[in-house]
Amino acid sequence: MKELIRKAVIVHFACDKNNLKCDPKLEDSPNAALDFFNYFETGIGNDGFKKLNQTARYRNKLKLIMRYLNNNEND
């Protein structure tokens, strides 16, 4: 499941595939992808995740990642 979460996050964020660091020109935080990855892995949102999730853009990303995981859970 961890690899599926990682893949889902990479698909939805402008980030480096190795360390999940985001391009600051394209995302609101350099740690956005990592914050979302940690949220999906642990179920606990840190301060960075909570702040990002207050915006419509990142709430939509949350929904898209959830959809990706649901659609690919058997792969």
N, C-alpha and C positions, 0 to 999 in steps of 0.2 A: 504494500500500500504506500509505503514511503516513496518509492520510485514514481508511482502514479501521481502522488501529490506534487512531487518535484516537477514532473512533466507538465502538469496542469498549470502550475505557477509560471513556469518558463514560457508557456504558450501565451499567457495573458499579460506578461510584463516585459518591458524593454530592459532585460537584464542579462548579465553574463551567466552562461550555463553552468560554470564551475562553482562560483561562490555566491550567486544570486544577488550580486550588487547591481543596482539599477543605474541607468544613464540619467543623471540629474536634469538633462535637458528634456527628457521625455516623461519622467515620473516625478511626483512631488517629494519623494524621499529616496535617498540612495539605498535605504534598507527596506523599502516597501515590499519587494518580493520575499525577502527573508522573513519579514514580519508576518506576511500571509502564510508562508510555508510553516512557520512555527505555530501559527494559530491552527492550521488544519492538522498538524501533527499532534499537538497537545490539547487542543480545544480551549486554550486560554489565550486571550488577546492581550498583548503587552500594550504599553502606552502608545507606541508608534502605530500599532494596528488600530487601536481605538480612535486615535486622532484621524487617521486616513479614512476609517470607516464612517466618519461623520459627513463625508462628501458623497454626492451622488455617484461620481465617477468610480470610487472604490467600492461602494455598495454594489454597483453593477458588476465590477470585477469579482466580488465575492460570489454573486449569483452565478456568474459565468463559470467560475472555478467549480462551484458545487455541481452545476449541470455537467461539466466535463467529467467530474469524478463519478457521478451517477451513471452517465452514459458509457463509461469505460471501466467500471468496477470489475467486470468479468474478464478483462483482457490480461 
